[in-house]
Amino acid sequence: MGHSGFVLRLVIFFILKCVYGATFTFTNKCDYTVWPGILGTPTLETTGFKLAKGKSRSLQAPLGWSGRFWGRTSCNFDGLGQGSCVTGDCGSGQVECNGAGAAPPATLAEFTLGSGSGTKDFYDVSLVDGYNIQMIVDVSGGSGDCATTGCVDDLNRRCPSELRVADGGGCKSACEMFGTPEYCCKDAFDSPAACRPTAYSELFKSACPKSYSYAYDDATSTFTCMGADEYTVVFCPSLPR
């Protein structure tokens, strides 16, 4: 019976590995509540939820899942789950984002999971849409360049006054603030050769060297991993010792 039980568990494990691409675990190390938002295809079991200080929650994502996560801050929801957030709000008027993305500025964790055995997951933490909260992505299991990435520095404290929003709770990107081609990498600047770092993106990059600081910041900002078991998205991670 014991052997049969072991074999059954082994079979279930391999079935799940063939169905699920990875587990995403969200951990809140902030000294305040965060409301993670989720946008992706296919839709996961939730598109937004409350995550109190010190709490964690895990979600399963299927093979080939592609999407993004972010933290909403200073939210006010009533007993019916209706309300809004000061930063990262998805405009749904509810705790669930229901297919809507984050209003800039928002720190984004972006993922594209591999579609099967031998294929890679791609992931990054992006400040292209601005910054609102410290965030890292940590990886368990897998092979390849399965590095931790993200932004530990609190950019809200060093945000230039012209980019600051929400009483210092968010920092806009130069593209969002000014909308010019050179900041947004569009029109004549829509290529890696033409769109170069600016003083604003370099400020973001110096604070968070592994994060996307502008649209063509791929070389030092995109990471890959094959066969990862779990990605942990940590809000307000501790500074490294």
C-alpha positions in Angstrom: 0.0 0.0 0.0 2.9 2.3 0.9 4.6 1.6 -2.4 1.3 2.2 -4.3 0.8 5.5 -2.5 4.3 6.6 -3.4 3.8 5.8 -7.1 0.4 7.6 -7.1 2.0 10.7 -5.6 4.8 10.5 -8.2 2.3 10.2 -11.0 0.3 13.2 -9.7 3.5 15.2 -9.4 4.5 14.6 -13.1 0.9 15.3 -14.2 1.0 18.6 -12.4 4.4 19.4 -13.9 3.0 18.8 -17.4 0.0 21.0 -16.7 1.4 23.8 -14.6 4.3 26.0 -15.7 5.2 27.4 -12.3 3.9 28.5 -8.9 3.8 32.2 -8.2 4.1 33.2 -4.5 3.5 36.7 -3.4 5.0 37.9 -0.1 4.4 41.2 1.6 7.3 42.4 3.7 6.1 46.0 3.7 4.8 47.6 6.9 1.5 48.2 5.2 -1.1 46.2 3.2 -0.5 45.7 -0.5 -3.1 44.7 -3.1 -1.4 42.8 -5.9 -2.9 43.2 -9.3 -2.6 40.5 -12.1 -3.1 40.8 -15.8 -2.3 37.8 -18.0 -3.4 35.1 -20.4 -5.0 32.7 -19.6 -6.6 34.3 -16.5 -5.4 32.9 -13.2 -7.8 32.1 -10.3 -7.7 35.7 -9.2 -6.9 39.1 -10.9 -6.3 41.0 -7.7 -6.4 40.4 -3.9 -5.5 41.9 -0.5 -2.2 40.9 1.0 -1.7 42.1 4.6 1.7 42.8 6.1 3.7 39.7 6.6 1.3 37.5 4.6 1.9 35.3 1.5 -0.3 33.8 -1.1 0.5 31.3 -3.9 -1.1 30.8 -7.4 -0.6 28.2 -10.0 0.1 29.3 -13.6 -0.2 27.0 -16.6 2.5 26.3 -19.2 2.8 29.2 -21.7 1.2 31.7 -19.3 2.2 35.3 -20.1 1.4 38.4 -17.9 2.4 40.8 -15.3 2.0 41.5 -11.6 2.2 44.7 -9.6 1.5 46.1 -6.2 -1.4 48.5 -5.6 -0.8 50.8 -2.6 -3.0 53.1 -0.3 -6.1 51.3 -1.4 -9.6 51.8 0.1 -12.2 49.1 -0.5 -15.5 48.8 1.2 -17.3 45.7 2.4 -18.4 44.9 -1.1 -14.9 45.0 -2.4 -15.5 48.3 -4.3 -13.0 51.1 -4.2 -9.7 52.3 -5.6 -6.0 52.7 -5.0 -3.7 55.7 -5.0 -0.9 53.9 -7.0 -1.1 51.0 -9.4 -4.9 51.2 -9.6 -6.4 49.1 -12.4 -9.5 51.2 -12.8 -12.0 48.3 -12.2 -13.4 49.9 -9.1 -13.0 46.5 -7.4 -10.3 44.4 -5.6 -10.3 42.2 -8.7 -8.7 43.9 -11.7 -10.9 41.9 -14.2 -8.6 42.2 -17.2 -7.4 45.8 -16.6 -3.7 46.8 -16.2 -2.0 49.1 -13.8 -2.2 52.9 -14.1 1.3 54.3 -14.2 3.4 54.8 -12.3 3.7 51.1 -11.2 6.6 48.7 -10.7 5.9 45.6 -12.9 7.0 42.0 -12.7 6.6 40.5 -16.2 6.6 36.8 -17.1 6.3 34.6 -20.2 6.4 30.9 -19.1 7.8 28.2 -21.4 5.2 26.2 -23.3 6.7 22.8 -22.5 9.7 20.7 -21.6 13.0 22.2 -22.7 11.6 25.7 -23.2 12.6 28.7 -21.2 10.7 31.1 -19.0 11.4 34.8 -19.6 11.0 37.3 -16.7 11.9 40.9 -15.7 11.1 43.7 -13.4 10.2 46.9 -15.3 10.3 50.5 -14.4 9.3 51.6 -17.9 5.9 52.5 -16.6 7.4 54.2 -13.6 7.8 53.1 -10.0 5.6 52.8 -7.0 6.9 50.0 -4.7 10.1 48.0 -4.0 9.8 44.6 -5.6 12.1 41.6 -6.3 11.5 38.3 -8.1 13.3 35.3 -6.6 13.4 31.8 -8.2 13.4 28.3 -6.8 14.5 25.4 -8.9 15.2 25.4 -12.6 18.4 25.7 -14.6 20.1 28.5 -16.5 20.2 32.2 -15.7 17.6 31.9 -12.9 18.8 35.0 -11.1 17.0 37.2 -8.6 16.0 40.5 -10.2 14.0 43.6 -9.2 14.4 46.8 -7.4 15.3 47.0 -3.7 16.0 50.7 -3.6 13.1 53.0 -2.7 13.0 55.2 -5.8 10.2 57.3 -4.3 12.8 58.8 -2.0 15.1 59.9 -4.8 12.5 60.6 -7.4 13.0 64.0 -9.2 10.4 66.5 -8.1 9.0 66.8 -11.7 8.3 63.1 -11.8 6.9 62.7 -8.3 3.2 61.8 -7.8 0.8 60.7 -5.2 2.4 62.7 -2.4 5.7 60.9 -2.9 4.1 57.4 -3.2 5.0 57.0 -6.9 7.6 58.2 -9.5 6.6 58.6 -13.1 8.7 57.6 -16.0 10.0 60.4 -18.3 7.9 59.0 -21.1 4.7 59.1 -19.0 5.5 62.6 -17.8 6.7 64.3 -21.0 5.5 62.0 -23.8 8.3 62.9 -26.2 9.7 60.4 -28.8 13.2 60.4 -27.3 11.8 59.4 -23.8 9.2 57.0 -25.2 11.4 55.3 -27.9 8.9 56.0 -30.6 8.8 57.6 -34.1 12.4 58.3 -35.2 13.7 56.9 -31.8 12.0 53.5 -32.2 15.1 51.3 -32.4 17.8 50.2 -29.9 20.4 52.3 -31.8 18.3 55.5 -31.8 16.7 55.3 -28.3 19.5 55.7 -25.8 19.5 56.1 -22.0 18.5 59.5 -20.7 19.4 61.2 -17.4 16.0 60.0 -16.0 16.4 56.4 -17.1 20.0 56.4 -15.8 18.8 57.5 -12.4 16.4 54.5 -12.3 19.2 52.2 -13.6 21.7 53.3 -11.0 19.3 52.6 -8.2 18.0 49.3 -9.7 20.6 47.9 -12.1 18.8 44.7 -12.9 15.5 46.4 -13.8 14.2 47.8 -17.1 14.8 51.5 -17.0 13.6 52.3 -20.6 12.1 50.4 -23.5 15.3 49.0 -25.1 17.1 48.1 -21.8 17.0 44.4 -22.6 20.6 43.4 -22.3 20.9 43.7 -18.5 17.2 43.4 -17.6 15.7 40.2 -19.1 16.3 36.9 -17.4 15.6 33.3 -18.4 15.1 30.1 -16.4 14.2 26.5 -17.5 11.9 24.4 -15.4 11.6 26.7 -12.4 9.3 25.4 -9.6 8.4 28.7 -8.1 8.8 32.4 -8.6 8.4 34.5 -5.4 7.4 38.1 -5.9 8.4 40.0 -2.8 7.1 43.5 -2.0 9.4 45.7 0.1 12.3 43.1 0.2 14.9 43.6 2.9 18.1 45.3 1.9 21.0 42.8 1.4 23.4 42.6 4.4 
